[in-house]
Amino acid sequence: MGKCEVKMRKREGSRMNGQYLIKSLVREKEIHETYKVASKEDVEKTENELNCKLPKSYCDFVSQFSNGAFLYMIQEVSAVGDGNKQIVPIQRLSLKGMTSIETHEKINIREGGSVNIDYLIPFSLDHNGNAWCFIVNQMIDEEYKVAYFDSHNPKLYGIMDNFNEWLKILINNREEVIRILYDDNVISMEIGLG
């Protein structure tokens, strides 16, 4: 099997995994706060306003499951288009509004490296004023890496390969994703979550 074939199978497996995750959520739809699914036009509106392509896994979520949702009543996923009565679309979320960070400032990654704040697009806010973000500086196989942005002591935590990986952790654990990725010392001492 050649490299191209391996890469194609991996990509197909990732897409199938995404469909499996959505089907998992649909089976338990009554325990989530959900809304009417997004249209192609809703996705395009958000992409045009952000001047950025959205990852396929997130587009599948908002167009096949719910345009914005509150999953397991613990983790919000933002909407596209005009949003809905409870959840604003991601193009109206701003990390700069959540913190005193200047445009073009680099945000350190806990495990090393940094990312320009302009490359972070929030897709999930939490009640602590922090957000899960797409890191949009490089799209690989129609996906972006995701990370948790600590707005109080600006830093990125929990870098994952894509939205589906994030969603899988949430579905498997039914707990805020950041609390699954780090121990209590990091959660309470570094990030300051109660």
C-alpha positions as CSV (number, residue, x, y, z in Angstrom):
1,M,0.0,0.0,0.0
2,G,1.5,3.4,-1.1
3,K,1.7,6.6,1.0
4,C,-1.2,8.2,-0.9
5,E,-3.5,5.2,-0.3
6,V,-2.6,5.2,3.4
7,K,-3.3,8.9,3.7
8,M,-6.7,8.5,1.8
9,R,-7.8,5.7,4.1
10,K,-6.8,7.7,7.2
11,R,-8.8,10.6,5.9
12,E,-11.8,8.4,5.2
13,G,-11.5,6.8,8.7
14,S,-11.5,10.3,10.2
15,R,-14.6,11.3,8.3
16,M,-16.3,8.0,9.3
17,N,-15.3,8.7,12.9
18,G,-16.9,12.1,12.7
19,Q,-20.2,10.6,11.4
20,Y,-20.1,8.0,14.2
21,L,-19.7,10.9,16.7
22,I,-22.6,12.8,15.3
23,K,-24.8,9.6,15.3
24,S,-23.8,9.1,19.0
25,L,-25.0,12.6,19.8
26,V,-28.2,12.1,17.9
27,R,-29.0,8.9,19.8
28,E,-28.9,11.0,23.0
29,K,-30.4,14.2,21.6
30,E,-32.8,14.6,24.5
31,I,-30.0,15.2,27.0
32,H,-28.4,18.1,24.9
33,E,-29.7,21.6,24.3
34,T,-29.9,21.6,20.5
35,Y,-31.2,23.9,17.7
36,K,-32.2,23.7,14.1
37,V,-29.3,22.6,11.9
38,A,-27.3,25.2,9.9
39,S,-27.8,25.6,6.2
40,K,-25.0,25.8,3.6
41,E,-25.7,29.6,3.5
42,D,-25.2,29.8,7.3
43,V,-21.8,28.2,7.1
44,E,-20.9,30.4,4.1
45,K,-22.0,33.6,6.0
46,T,-19.7,32.8,8.9
47,E,-16.8,31.9,6.6
48,N,-17.2,35.1,4.7
49,E,-17.3,37.2,7.9
50,L,-14.3,35.4,9.3
51,N,-12.5,35.4,6.0
52,C,-11.6,31.9,6.8
53,K,-12.7,28.4,5.8
54,L,-14.2,26.4,8.7
55,P,-13.1,22.8,9.4
56,K,-15.2,20.1,7.9
57,S,-15.8,18.3,11.2
58,Y,-17.3,21.4,12.7
59,C,-19.4,22.1,9.6
60,D,-20.7,18.6,9.8
61,F,-21.6,19.1,13.4
62,V,-23.6,22.4,12.9
63,S,-25.2,21.2,9.6
64,Q,-26.1,17.6,10.7
65,F,-26.6,17.8,14.5
66,S,-27.3,21.3,15.8
67,N,-26.3,24.8,14.9
68,G,-24.8,25.6,18.3
69,A,-25.4,23.3,21.2
70,F,-25.0,22.8,24.9
71,L,-23.7,19.2,25.1
72,Y,-24.4,17.2,28.3
73,M,-25.3,20.6,29.8
74,I,-21.6,21.2,30.4
75,Q,-19.9,22.2,27.1
76,E,-21.1,24.8,24.6
77,V,-20.4,24.6,20.9
78,S,-21.0,27.9,19.1
79,A,-23.2,28.4,16.1
80,V,-22.8,29.7,12.5
81,G,-24.8,32.1,10.4
82,D,-27.0,34.3,12.7
83,G,-26.7,31.8,15.6
84,N,-29.9,31.1,17.6
85,K,-31.7,32.5,20.6
86,Q,-29.1,31.2,23.1
87,I,-25.8,30.7,21.3
88,V,-24.0,33.4,19.2
89,P,-22.2,32.6,16.0
90,I,-18.5,32.2,16.2
91,Q,-17.8,35.2,14.0
92,R,-19.2,37.4,16.9
93,L,-16.8,35.9,19.5
94,S,-13.6,37.7,20.1
95,L,-10.6,36.6,22.2
96,K,-9.5,40.2,22.2
97,G,-12.7,41.1,23.9
98,M,-12.1,38.5,26.6
99,T,-8.6,39.7,27.5
100,S,-6.3,42.6,27.2
101,I,-4.2,41.0,24.5
102,E,-3.1,43.2,21.6
103,T,-3.6,42.3,18.0
104,H,-0.7,40.3,16.5
105,E,0.5,39.2,20.0
106,K,1.8,35.7,20.4
107,I,0.1,33.4,22.8
108,N,2.3,30.8,24.4
109,I,1.4,27.1,24.3
110,R,1.9,25.3,27.7
111,E,3.8,22.5,26.1
112,G,6.0,24.8,24.0
113,G,5.8,27.2,21.1
114,S,3.4,30.0,20.4
115,V,0.5,31.1,18.2
116,N,-0.5,34.5,17.0
117,I,-3.8,35.5,18.5
118,D,-5.1,36.4,15.1
119,Y,-5.0,32.7,14.2
120,L,-7.4,31.7,17.0
121,I,-11.1,31.5,16.4
122,P,-13.2,30.5,19.4
123,F,-15.8,27.8,18.9
124,S,-16.7,27.0,22.5
125,L,-16.9,29.4,25.4
126,D,-17.0,28.3,29.1
127,H,-18.4,29.9,32.2
128,N,-14.9,30.9,33.3
129,G,-14.4,33.3,30.4
130,N,-12.1,30.9,28.5
131,A,-12.6,29.3,25.1
132,W,-11.7,26.3,22.9
133,C,-10.4,27.7,19.6
134,F,-9.5,26.6,16.1
135,I,-5.9,27.4,15.3
136,V,-6.4,28.6,11.7
137,N,-2.9,29.2,10.5
138,Q,-2.7,25.8,8.8
139,M,-5.5,23.6,7.5
140,I,-4.6,19.9,7.1
141,D,-7.1,17.5,5.4
142,E,-9.8,20.1,5.9
143,E,-9.2,20.4,9.6
144,Y,-7.5,22.8,12.1
145,K,-5.9,22.0,15.4
146,V,-7.8,23.1,18.4
147,A,-6.6,24.4,21.8
148,Y,-8.0,25.8,25.1
149,F,-7.4,29.5,25.5
150,D,-7.0,30.7,29.1
151,S,-8.0,34.3,29.0
152,H,-6.9,35.3,32.5
153,N,-3.3,34.3,32.1
154,P,-3.2,34.1,28.3
155,K,-1.9,30.7,27.3
156,L,-3.0,27.8,25.2
157,Y,-3.6,24.3,26.6
158,G,-4.6,20.9,25.3
159,I,-3.7,21.1,21.7
160,M,-5.6,18.5,19.7
161,D,-5.5,17.6,16.0
162,N,-9.1,18.6,15.2
163,F,-12.6,19.2,16.4
164,N,-13.6,15.5,16.1
165,E,-10.8,14.6,18.6
166,W,-12.2,17.2,21.0
167,L,-15.8,16.0,20.5
168,K,-14.7,12.3,21.0
169,I,-13.2,13.2,24.4
170,L,-16.4,15.0,25.4
171,I,-18.7,12.2,24.3
172,N,-16.5,9.5,26.0
173,N,-16.2,11.3,29.3
174,R,-19.2,13.7,29.6
175,E,-17.0,16.2,31.4
176,E,-15.5,19.5,30.4
177,V,-12.7,18.5,27.9
178,I,-10.0,20.6,29.6
179,R,-10.6,18.7,32.9
180,I,-10.0,15.4,31.2
181,L,-6.7,16.5,29.6
182,Y,-5.1,17.9,32.8
183,D,-4.8,16.9,36.4
184,D,-6.2,19.0,39.3
185,N,-2.9,20.8,39.8
186,V,-3.0,22.3,36.3
187,I,-6.7,22.9,36.4
188,S,-6.7,24.7,39.7
189,M,-3.2,26.1,40.1
190,E,-2.4,27.1,36.5
191,I,-5.7,27.8,34.8
192,G,-7.6,28.7,38.0
193,L,-10.7,26.7,37.4
194,G,-12.7,25.7,40.5
